[in-house]
Amino acid sequence: MKQGKHYTNLILWIFLAAIIAYFGYNVASSLSEPLTTSTAIEYEAGAGCYTTGFVVRDEEILTSAYDITVITCAEGAHVAANEAVATGYLSDGAQQRQSRIQGLQEQLTQLQYAWSASSSLADQAALDTEIQSNLLSLAKFTARRDMNSAQDVSPELKGLVLRRSAGAGDTDAIHAQLENVQEELTRLQEQAAADTRPITADHAGTYSGVADGYETVLTPGKLQTMTAQDYNLIEPETVPENAIGKLIRGTTWYYVTTLPASELKDVKEGARVQLLFARDVYDQLDMTVERVGNNEAGYKLLVLSCDKYMQNVTLLRQQSADVVFNSYQGLRVPKDAVRVEDGGQTGVYVLEGATACWKPITILHDNGESYVVELDKTSTANLWPGDEIIIHAKNLYDGKVVGK
C-alpha cells in the first residue's frame, strides 16, 4: 500500500516537473525571440533615380531699342500675336506721363462702375449685396494667390464702394468727374503717341521675364540629335544687353538629362514616367519618354516631354529631379515577416486574437527593408490594411496560439 503511494507521488512529481519544464521552455523561447508585429498599411513606392538636367522650351529672346523699358506682362502670362509685353519710352517725362495715364485709366474704370451702379441699382440694399459678392470673390482669389483675377475684381469693387459712400445727390458730381478724367486721359494719350511705344509679341506664346543664354543652345530641334557627349558640353551664350525676357512658343516643354545605361535598359520611348523637381515646383508631373539615346561610355541621354504646366516652369532651367519610371501601390510588409512555405507559397502570418493566421502575398516591389505587396480585397483570406503582421515568433504555423 505504501509502495503504491510512493509510486503515485513519484508520478505526480514527474508530471509537475514536465509542466514546469514546458512553461520554462516557452518563457525562455519568448525571451530569446519575443513576439513582434507590424501593422499592414497602404503604401506607394517608386522605382527610379535622382538626376540633374535641363528644362528645354521653344524660346525667342525679346529685345528693346529704348533706353527706358517697363515690362507690362506678368511672368507665365499667355500673350496673343501683336499684344504688348512692355512699353518703351524716349524720355523720363514720357515714363512719368505713362504713370499718370495708368492712374487715370484706373480712376476712370472706378468712376464708370460707380456711374453704372447709380443707374442700375435701385437701393442701397442691392448695392450692399453687390459689394459683398465682390468682397467674397476678392477673398477667394487672394486665398488662391490668383493675383491676376484679384486685380480684375478690384476696380469694380472700388467703384461700387465709391458709389455706396456717395449720397443720392452725388450722381451728377460722379458724372462730371468722369468726363474730366476722360478729357485729361485723351489729351495725355495724344502726347504719348510721339515718345511712347508698345513692344509687342510677333506671335502668340507664353511670356517669361528672364533670358539666360540657353534659348538657342537648348532647343526642341537639337534634342532630336543630341548625344550624351553633346549634353556634357552644354554652355550658355551671352545674353543681349537689351533683352527684356523671352517668348515661349507652344505648350510643350522638355527635360533632358543623362543616366546610367543600366537605369534605362527597360525604358521605352512613349512610356509614361513621373518627374518630381527638387525645388520651385513641388507637384509630381506626368511626363512622356520622348527619346532614349545610345549607350555612350555607360550613359544614355534621356529626353522627357510634357504639354501641361507651362506657366509653372517658365523660370526653370537647370534642375535636379527624381525620375520615377514605375510606381507600385499596395501594402507595406517588413522583409523579416515574409516566409516561404514548403509548397513554395510566399506569405506572412498575421495575429488574429491570440492565433497566428497564414495569409499569402504577391510581392510587387523590393523597397529595401520592406516589400510592396499586392492589395487584393476580393477575399478576407488575403492581407488587408490594418492586419497585425507577425515579424518575429518561434515555430510559427497556421492556427498556432501565440498570444501577444
Secondary structure, DSSP 8 states (H G I E B T S, - for coil): -HHHHHHHHHHHHHHHHHHHHHHHHHHHHHHHS--EEEE-EEEEEEEEEEEEEEEEEEEEEEE--SSEEEE-S-TT-EE-TT-EEEEEESSHHHHHHHHHHHHHHHHHHHHHHHHHHHHH--SHHHHHHHHHHHHHHHHHHHHTT-HHHHHHHHHHHHHHHHHHHS-GGGHHHHHHHHHHHHHHHHHHHHHHTTTEEEEE-SS-EEEES---S-TTTS-HHHHTT--HHHHHT-------TTEEEEEEEEEEEEEEEEEEGGGGTT--TT-EEEEEESSS--S-EEEEEEEE---BTTEEEEEEEESS-GGGSTT--EEEEEEEEEEEEEEEEEGGG-EE-TTS-EEEEEEETTEEEEEE--EEEE-SSEEEE---TT-TTS--TT-EEEEE-SS--TT-B---
